[in-house]
Amino acid sequence: MYFLQDMDEDAINEAIEDTTVGIYLLKEQASADEQEDIGVVLEGIRVVKNLDNVAFAVVMLFGLMYALNLAYPADLRYTFEVFQKVFIELDGAKLSNKVLALKNRLFH
C-alpha cells in the first residue's frame, strides 16, 4: 500500500508505474480542503479510483485479482495468503507452514 502525500504528479505516476499490485491513498492539501483519492493498482495502472475507504479498496483488489485470474506476486505471496485464508476465511483448510504458524500465534 502506498501513502502518497504532497508529491508532484511525476513522482506519483512513477511510484504507481513501479507497482505490480497495490492500493494507494493520495492526499492533496489544497488550501483548507484535504482531498483524498483511494484506488487500486494492477501492473502499474490505476484500475479503480476514488473509492470511499481503504477496506473497500482491499475488497476490490481481491475481487479484481480473482475475476482476472491473476497470481499473487511472489514477494507478497504470504501477505495475500494471510488475508485470503486467515482473515477472509476462504480456503482456510490449506495453509502454508508460515501462515499456519502466524495463525496459531494470532488466535491461540
C-alpha positions in Angstrom: 0.0 0.0 0.0 1.3 3.4 -0.9 0.5 6.6 1.1 1.3 9.5 -1.3 1.2 12.9 0.2 2.5 16.3 -1.1 4.3 14.7 -4.1 4.4 16.1 -7.5 2.4 14.4 -10.3 5.5 12.9 -11.9 6.7 11.2 -8.6 3.2 9.9 -8.0 3.0 8.4 -11.5 6.4 6.9 -11.2 5.6 5.2 -7.9 2.3 3.8 -9.3 4.0 2.6 -12.5 6.6 0.6 -10.4 3.8 -1.1 -8.5 2.7 -4.6 -9.6 -0.2 -4.9 -7.2 -1.3 -2.4 -4.6 -3.6 0.1 -3.0 -2.8 3.8 -2.9 -4.0 6.6 -0.8 -3.3 10.0 -2.3 -3.8 13.1 -0.1 -3.6 16.5 -1.5 -3.5 19.6 0.7 -5.3 22.3 -1.3 -5.9 25.4 0.8 -8.2 24.4 3.7 -9.7 21.3 2.0 -8.0 18.0 2.1 -8.8 15.9 -1.0 -8.3 12.1 -0.9 -8.1 9.5 -3.6 -8.0 5.9 -2.7 -7.6 3.3 -5.5 -6.2 0.0 -6.8 -3.2 -0.5 -9.0 -2.6 -3.6 -11.1 0.5 -3.9 -13.2 1.3 -0.2 -12.9 -2.1 1.0 -14.0 -4.7 2.7 -11.8 -7.6 0.4 -12.5 -10.0 1.7 -9.8 -10.0 5.3 -8.4 -12.0 7.4 -6.0 -13.0 4.6 -3.6 -14.6 5.5 -0.3 -12.1 3.8 2.1 -9.1 1.5 2.3 -11.2 -1.5 3.4 -13.3 -1.3 0.2 -10.1 -0.9 -1.8 -8.8 -4.2 -0.3 -12.0 -5.9 -1.2 -11.8 -4.5 -4.8 -8.2 -5.7 -5.1 -9.1 -9.2 -4.1 -12.2 -9.2 -6.4 -10.2 -8.0 -9.4 -7.4 -10.5 -8.8 -10.0 -13.3 -8.6 -12.0 -12.0 -11.7 -8.9 -11.5 -13.8 -7.4 -14.8 -12.6 -4.1 -13.1 -11.5 -1.5 -14.8 -9.5 -0.2 -13.2 -6.3 3.2 -11.5 -6.7 5.9 -13.8 -5.4 7.2 -11.3 -2.8 3.7 -10.7 -1.4 2.5 -14.3 -1.5 2.3 -14.8 2.2 0.6 -11.4 2.8 -2.2 -12.3 0.3 -2.4 -15.8 1.7 -3.0 -14.4 5.2 -5.7 -12.0 4.0 -7.4 -14.7 2.0 -7.2 -17.7 4.2 -7.0 -16.3 7.7 -8.9 -13.0 7.7 -11.5 -13.7 5.0 -11.5 -17.5 5.7 -11.6 -18.6 2.0 -10.0 -22.0 1.5 -8.7 -21.8 5.1 -8.0 -25.5 5.4 -5.0 -25.4 3.1 -2.4 -23.2 4.8 1.4 -23.0 4.2 3.6 -23.6 7.2 4.4 -19.9 7.6 0.8 -18.8 7.5 -0.3 -21.7 9.8 2.4 -20.6 12.4 1.1 -17.0 12.2 -2.5 -18.1 12.6 -1.6 -20.1 15.6 0.1 -17.2 17.2 -2.7 -14.8 16.5 -5.6 -17.0 17.7 -4.1 -19.1 20.5 
